């Protein structure tokens, strides 16, 4: 006999499943947009252009620092379900607080204003004779409006802005790849893998992970009454989906630019290269679509940075709404002021700060993503302080002070690639865990 089927129950289960899928997609799309800003748009094409036939190597290197670490950060947030303060509290509360304020100071001073600069140079100036100051005022005025309407951010960005960004990007990538022969010129960079890892620093995505992850946590909490495990699963899965999409887009932009290497002079700027790619792929209409792409990609990141900073300050002042509003206003005003600088100058200024804070952020993300038994407070302290110590030479080298660091570079593996902290941090992780293991045994 065929058992009776209750189609109403089946239908309700189907609707519940579709709601979960929709929520996952909206969250993943919002994550993608909050990550995908100015650096994510202008850096990959130039990497592919310089790498030529080695485009896949720069894609791998870029994925390490701009995708994999970022998604680990989101998974760590899904596990902690707190604020950025929780990332470093095992080192010490004082260290974590200082680290948080440095990260947010960098975020609202460099990547957020950079989005306004890129928008003006690439999307506004080619069409309208307006000053960068006027662009920044209007731009960060909208950012402030979004930040003050905090509970609507996830839906607006996830449902509306990300699909538009993805459609334009995939159109540019697809039309170039399918219209250009797979022929490459000689590469212009000697060490594509390590070079692209350092270029990935400029996306700010590891820092973005600890900042934006907090925005997603707060947004999910505002929208739902989910259990800890439900929120952990939603945010972690959305992170992987957003990461896969980022990797697809980055690789596509790199391959597209590599195929067009012979079409342009080798000294073409990042912004000019991206503009020419969109013009080739989409024709005259491409200029308008490209402007929309730049504006949307940059805007969503600025919203994420300002909102994340305001969320954190609010959490430090007993959930004060006034603290949130004041921080959002200050972040927007700072964006207007710093947004007057040229994109290239902001990127150059950002490098020393990134060479110092990025390694610390990476190890904090990895430690928080590890199983608890491998990441005790002692392990956190050992790995983080070793990372800080061995990041100092790379930081000094990025300042171009004329200090001779050849002797240091010969002693520390990978320091010639400005990755001198990597092996010492790994060894500190092994040694600290070994020490913890033997203590437990005895």
C-alpha positions as CSV (number, residue, x, y, z in Angstrom):
1,X,0.0,0.0,0.0
2,X,1.1,3.5,-0.7
3,X,1.2,5.6,2.5
4,X,-0.9,8.7,2.7
5,X,1.2,11.8,2.1
6,X,0.4,15.0,3.9
7,X,1.2,17.5,1.2
8,X,0.6,20.5,3.5
9,X,3.5,19.3,5.7
10,X,5.7,18.7,2.6
11,X,4.9,22.1,1.3
12,X,5.7,23.7,4.6
13,X,9.0,21.9,4.7
14,X,9.7,23.0,1.2
15,X,8.9,26.7,2.1
16,X,11.2,26.4,5.2
17,X,14.0,25.0,3.1
18,X,13.7,27.8,0.5
19,X,13.7,30.4,3.3
20,X,16.9,29.0,4.6
21,X,18.5,29.0,1.1
22,X,17.3,32.5,0.5
23,X,18.7,33.7,3.9
24,X,22.0,32.0,3.1
25,X,22.3,33.6,-0.4
26,X,21.3,37.1,1.0
27,X,24.0,36.8,3.8
28,X,26.6,35.5,1.4
29,X,25.9,38.2,-1.2
30,X,26.1,40.8,1.6
31,X,29.4,39.4,2.7
32,X,30.7,39.5,-0.9
33,X,29.7,43.1,-1.3
34,X,31.1,44.2,2.0
35,X,34.4,42.6,1.1
36,X,34.5,43.6,-2.6
37,X,35.6,47.2,-2.6
38,X,38.1,49.5,-4.3
39,X,41.2,47.3,-3.8
40,X,39.4,44.1,-4.8
41,X,38.4,45.8,-8.0
42,X,41.6,47.5,-9.2
43,X,44.3,45.1,-7.9
44,X,43.5,41.8,-9.6
45,X,43.5,43.0,-13.2
46,X,47.0,44.6,-12.8
47,X,48.3,41.4,-11.2
48,X,47.0,39.4,-14.1
49,X,48.4,41.9,-16.6
50,X,51.9,41.7,-15.1
51,X,51.9,38.0,-14.6
52,X,50.8,37.0,-18.2
53,X,51.1,33.2,-18.5
54,X,51.6,33.0,-14.7
55,X,48.2,34.5,-14.0
56,X,47.2,31.3,-12.2
57,X,50.1,31.6,-9.8
58,X,49.1,35.2,-8.8
59,X,45.6,33.9,-8.5
60,X,46.8,31.4,-5.9
61,X,48.9,33.8,-4.0
62,X,46.2,36.4,-4.0
63,X,43.7,33.8,-2.8
64,X,45.9,33.1,0.2
65,X,45.9,36.6,1.6
66,X,42.7,38.0,0.1
67,X,40.3,35.0,0.2
68,X,41.4,32.1,2.4
69,X,42.4,34.2,5.4
70,X,39.3,36.4,5.0
71,X,37.0,33.4,5.0
72,X,38.8,31.9,8.0
73,X,38.1,35.2,9.7
74,X,34.4,34.9,9.0
75,X,34.4,31.3,10.3
76,X,36.2,32.5,13.4
77,X,33.5,35.2,13.9
78,X,30.8,32.5,13.4
79,X,32.4,30.6,16.2
80,X,33.0,33.5,18.6
81,X,29.8,35.5,17.8
82,X,31.1,38.5,19.5
83,X,33.1,41.5,18.4
84,X,36.7,42.1,17.1
85,X,37.7,42.4,20.7
86,X,37.2,38.7,21.2
87,X,39.8,37.9,18.6
88,X,42.8,39.1,20.7
89,X,41.4,38.8,24.3
90,X,43.4,35.6,24.9
91,X,46.6,37.5,24.5
92,X,45.4,40.0,27.0
93,X,42.4,42.4,27.3
94,X,44.7,45.4,27.0
95,X,46.4,44.1,23.9
96,X,43.0,43.3,22.3
97,X,41.7,46.8,23.0
98,X,44.8,48.5,21.5
99,X,44.7,46.1,18.5
100,X,41.0,46.9,18.0
101,X,41.5,50.7,18.0
102,X,44.5,50.4,15.6
103,X,42.4,48.3,13.2
104,X,39.4,50.6,13.2
105,X,41.7,53.7,13.0
106,X,43.3,52.2,9.9
107,X,40.0,51.1,8.4
108,X,38.2,54.5,8.6
109,X,41.4,56.4,7.6
110,X,42.6,54.4,4.6
111,X,40.3,51.8,2.9
112,X,37.1,53.6,3.5
113,X,38.3,57.0,2.1
114,X,40.0,55.1,-0.8
115,X,36.6,53.9,-1.9
116,X,35.5,57.6,-2.4
117,X,38.7,58.4,-4.2
118,X,38.3,55.5,-6.6
119,X,34.6,56.3,-7.2
120,X,35.5,59.9,-8.1
121,X,38.5,59.1,-10.3
122,X,36.8,56.2,-12.2
123,X,33.0,56.8,-12.1
124,X,32.4,60.5,-11.6
125,X,35.3,62.6,-13.1
126,X,35.0,61.0,-16.6
127,X,31.4,62.2,-16.9
128,X,30.9,65.3,-14.7
129,X,33.0,68.3,-13.9
130,X,32.6,68.2,-10.1
131,X,35.3,68.4,-7.4
132,X,36.4,65.4,-5.4
133,X,35.2,67.2,-2.3
134,X,31.6,67.4,-3.7
135,X,31.8,63.7,-4.6
136,X,33.0,62.8,-1.1
137,X,30.3,64.8,0.6
138,X,27.5,63.2,-1.3
139,X,29.1,59.7,-1.2
140,X,29.7,59.7,2.6
141,X,26.3,61.4,3.2
142,X,24.8,58.3,1.7
143,X,27.1,56.0,3.7
144,X,25.9,57.8,6.8
145,X,22.2,57.3,5.9
146,X,22.9,53.6,5.4
147,X,24.8,53.3,8.7
148,X,22.0,55.1,10.6
149,X,19.5,52.6,9.2
150,X,21.5,49.8,10.7
151,X,18.8,47.0,10.6
152,X,18.2,47.3,6.9
153,X,21.9,46.9,5.7
154,X,21.9,43.1,5.2
155,X,18.8,43.0,3.0
156,X,19.6,46.1,0.9
157,X,23.2,45.0,0.1
158,X,22.5,41.3,-0.2
159,X,19.3,41.6,-2.3
160,X,19.9,44.6,-4.5
161,X,23.6,45.7,-4.8
162,X,25.5,42.4,-5.0
163,X,23.5,40.9,-8.0
164,X,24.1,44.1,-9.9
165,X,27.9,44.0,-9.1
166,X,28.2,40.4,-10.1
167,X,26.2,40.7,-13.4
168,X,28.5,43.6,-14.6
169,X,31.7,41.8,-13.5
170,X,30.8,38.5,-15.1
171,X,29.8,40.3,-18.3
172,X,33.2,42.0,-18.5
173,X,35.1,38.8,-17.7
174,X,33.1,36.5,-19.9
175,X,33.2,38.7,-23.0
176,X,37.0,39.2,-22.8
177,X,37.8,35.5,-22.2
178,X,35.6,34.3,-25.0
179,X,36.7,36.9,-27.5
180,X,40.5,36.9,-27.0
181,X,42.8,34.1,-28.1
182,X,44.6,32.3,-25.3
183,X,48.0,33.9,-26.0
184,X,50.2,35.5,-23.4
185,X,53.3,37.8,-23.4
186,X,56.3,37.3,-21.1
187,X,55.6,38.0,-17.4
188,X,56.7,41.3,-15.9
189,X,57.2,40.1,-12.3
190,X,59.9,37.7,-11.1
191,X,58.1,36.1,-8.1
192,X,54.4,36.0,-8.9
193,X,53.3,33.9,-6.0
194,X,54.9,36.0,-3.1
195,X,54.3,39.2,-5.0
196,X,50.6,38.5,-5.2
197,X,50.4,37.6,-1.5
198,X,51.7,41.0,-0.6
199,X,49.3,42.6,-3.1
200,X,46.5,40.8,-1.3
201,X,47.4,42.8,1.8
202,X,46.2,45.9,-0.1
203,X,42.6,44.6,-0.4
204,X,42.4,44.9,3.5
205,X,40.3,41.7,3.4
206,X,41.9,40.1,6.4
207,X,41.2,43.3,8.3
208,X,37.9,43.4,6.6
209,X,37.1,39.9,7.9
210,X,37.3,41.0,11.5
211,X,35.5,44.3,10.8
212,X,32.8,43.1,8.4
213,X,32.3,39.8,10.3
214,X,31.2,41.8,13.2
215,X,28.7,43.7,11.0
216,X,27.2,40.4,9.8
217,X,27.0,39.1,13.4
218,X,25.1,42.2,14.5
219,X,22.8,42.1,11.4
220,X,21.9,38.5,11.9
221,X,21.1,39.1,15.5
222,X,18.9,42.1,14.6
223,X,17.0,40.0,12.1
224,X,16.6,36.6,13.8
225,X,16.2,34.8,17.1
226,X,18.4,31.9,16.0
227,X,20.3,29.6,18.3
228,X,24.1,29.8,18.6
229,X,24.5,26.8,16.3
230,X,22.0,28.0,13.7
231,X,23.9,31.4,13.5
232,X,27.2,29.7,13.4
233,X,26.2,27.4,10.5
234,X,24.6,30.3,8.6
235,X,27.5,32.7,8.9
236,X,30.2,29.9,8.2
237,X,28.4,28.6,5.1
238,X,27.8,32.2,3.8
239,X,31.5,32.8,4.3
240,X,32.5,29.9,2.1
241,X,30.0,30.8,-0.5
242,X,31.2,34.5,-0.5
243,X,34.8,33.3,-0.6
244,X,34.2,31.0,-3.6
245,X,32.5,33.9,-5.5
246,X,35.4,36.2,-4.7
247,X,37.9,33.7,-5.9
248,X,36.0,33.2,-9.1
249,X,35.8,36.9,-9.8
250,X,39.5,37.6,-8.9
251,X,40.7,34.7,-11.2
252,X,38.4,35.9,-14.0
253,X,39.8,39.5,-13.8
254,X,43.4,38.2,-13.7
255,X,42.9,35.9,-16.7
256,X,41.1,38.6,-18.7
257,X,43.9,41.2,-18.0
258,X,46.6,38.6,-18.9
259,X,44.9,38.0,-22.2
260,X,45.0,41.7,-23.0
261,X,48.6,42.2,-22.0
262,X,49.8,43.0,-25.5
263,X,47.0,45.6,-26.1
264,X,48.4,48.2,-23.6
265,X,51.7,49.8,-22.6
266,X,53.4,48.1,-19.6
267,X,53.2,51.3,-17.5
268,X,49.4,51.6,-17.7
269,X,47.8,52.5,-14.4
270,X,45.5,50.2,-12.4
271,X,42.4,52.4,-13.0
272,X,43.1,52.9,-16.7
273,X,43.6,49.2,-17.2
274,X,40.2,48.4,-15.7
275,X,38.5,51.1,-17.6
276,X,40.0,49.8,-20.9
277,X,38.9,46.3,-20.1
278,X,35.3,47.4,-19.5
279,X,35.3,49.5,-22.7
280,X,36.7,46.5,-24.7
281,X,34.1,44.1,-23.3
282,X,31.0,46.3,-23.2
283,X,31.6,49.0,-25.8
284,X,30.4,52.6,-25.4
285,X,27.7,51.4,-23.0
286,X,30.4,49.9,-20.9
287,X,31.5,53.3,-19.5
288,X,28.1,53.8,-17.9
289,X,27.9,50.2,-16.5
290,X,31.5,50.4,-15.4
291,X,30.7,53.5,-13.4
292,X,27.8,51.8,-11.7
293,X,30.0,48.8,-10.9
294,X,32.7,51.0,-9.3
295,X,30.2,53.0,-7.3
296,X,28.4,50.0,-6.0
297,X,31.5,48.0,-5.2
298,X,33.1,50.9,-3.3
299,X,30.0,52.1,-1.6
300,X,29.2,48.7,0.1
301,X,32.6,48.5,1.5
302,X,32.5,52.0,2.9
303,X,29.2,51.2,4.6
304,X,30.7,48.0,6.1
305,X,33.7,49.9,7.5
306,X,31.8,52.8,9.0
307,X,29.0,50.6,10.4
308,X,31.6,48.1,11.8
309,X,33.5,50.8,13.5
310,X,30.3,52.4,15.0
311,X,29.2,48.9,16.2
312,X,32.4,48.4,18.0
313,X,32.5,51.8,19.7
314,X,28.8,51.2,20.7
315,X,29.8,47.9,22.3
316,X,32.5,49.6,24.3
317,X,30.1,52.2,25.7
318,X,27.4,50.0,27.2
319,X,25.4,49.7,23.9
320,X,25.0,53.5,23.7
321,X,23.1,54.6,20.6
322,X,24.7,58.1,20.9
323,X,28.2,56.5,20.7
324,X,27.1,54.7,17.5
325,X,25.7,57.8,15.9
326,X,28.7,60.0,16.8
327,X,31.2,57.4,15.5
328,X,29.3,57.0,12.3
329,X,29.3,60.8,11.8
330,X,33.1,61.0,12.6
331,X,33.9,58.1,10.3
332,X,31.9,59.7,7.4
333,X,33.6,63.1,7.9
334,X,37.0,61.5,8.0
335,X,36.1,59.7,4.8
336,X,35.4,63.1,3.2
337,X,38.7,64.6,4.3
338,X,40.9,61.6,3.4
339,X,38.9,61.0,0.2
340,X,40.6,64.1,-1.3
341,X,43.8,62.2,-1.8
342,X,44.6,60.3,-5.0
343,X,44.1,56.5,-5.1
344,X,47.8,55.8,-5.7
345,X,48.9,58.0,-2.8
346,X,46.4,56.2,-0.4
347,X,47.7,52.8,-1.5
348,X,51.4,53.9,-0.9
349,X,50.5,55.4,2.5
350,X,48.7,52.2,3.5
351,X,51.5,49.8,2.9
352,X,53.6,50.4,6.1
353,X,50.6,50.2,8.3
354,X,49.5,47.0,6.6
355,X,53.0,45.4,6.8
356,X,52.7,45.8,10.6
357,X,49.0,45.0,11.4
358,X,48.3,42.5,8.7
359,X,50.5,39.7,10.0
360,X,49.1,40.1,13.5
361,X,45.5,40.0,12.0
362,X,46.3,36.8,10.0
363,X,47.7,34.9,13.0
364,X,44.7,36.0,15.2
365,X,42.3,34.8,12.6
366,X,44.1,31.4,12.2
367,X,44.4,30.9,16.0
368,X,40.7,31.7,16.5
369,X,39.8,29.3,13.7
370,X,41.8,26.4,15.2
371,X,40.3,23.8,17.6
372,X,40.3,25.1,21.2
373,X,42.9,22.4,22.3
374,X,45.5,23.9,19.9
375,X,44.8,27.6,20.8
376,X,45.1,28.1,24.5
377,X,45.9,31.5,26.0
378,X,49.6,30.5,26.2
379,X,49.7,29.6,22.5
380,X,48.0,32.9,21.6
381,X,50.6,34.9,23.5
382,X,53.6,33.0,22.1
383,X,52.5,33.2,18.5
384,X,51.3,36.8,18.5
385,X,54.3,38.3,20.2
386,X,56.7,36.3,18.0
387,X,54.7,37.6,14.9
388,X,55.0,41.2,16.1
389,X,58.8,40.8,16.7
390,X,59.5,39.3,13.3
391,X,57.2,41.8,11.5
392,X,59.4,44.7,12.6
393,X,62.0,44.3,9.8
394,X,59.3,44.1,7.1
395,X,57.6,47.2,8.6
396,X,60.9,49.2,8.7
397,X,61.7,48.1,5.1
398,X,58.3,49.3,3.9
399,X,59.0,52.8,5.3
400,X,62.0,53.3,2.9
401,X,64.1,54.9,5.6
402,X,67.3,53.8,4.0
403,X,68.0,51.3,6.8
404,X,70.3,48.4,5.7
405,X,68.5,45.2,6.6
406,X,70.5,42.8,4.4
407,X,72.0,41.1,7.5
408,X,68.6,40.5,8.9
409,X,67.2,39.2,5.6
410,X,70.0,36.6,5.4
411,X,69.1,35.3,8.9
412,X,65.3,35.2,8.6
413,X,63.8,32.9,6.0
414,X,61.4,34.6,3.5
415,X,62.3,38.1,4.8
416,X,63.5,38.9,1.3
417,X,59.9,38.5,0.3
418,X,58.7,40.6,3.3
419,X,57.2,37.4,4.8
420,X,59.8,37.0,7.5
421,X,57.2,36.5,10.2
422,X,55.6,33.4,8.7
423,X,58.1,30.6,9.7
424,X,58.8,32.0,13.2
425,X,55.0,32.2,13.9
426,X,54.5,28.7,12.7
427,X,57.4,27.4,14.9
428,X,56.0,29.3,17.9
429,X,52.7,27.6,17.3
430,X,54.3,24.2,17.3
431,X,56.6,24.8,20.3
432,X,53.8,26.4,22.4
433,X,51.5,23.5,21.7
434,X,54.3,21.0,22.5
435,X,54.9,22.8,25.8
436,X,51.2,22.7,26.6
437,X,51.0,19.0,25.7
438,X,54.0,18.1,28.0
439,X,52.6,20.1,30.9
440,X,49.3,18.2,30.7
441,X,51.2,14.9,30.5
442,X,53.2,15.7,33.6
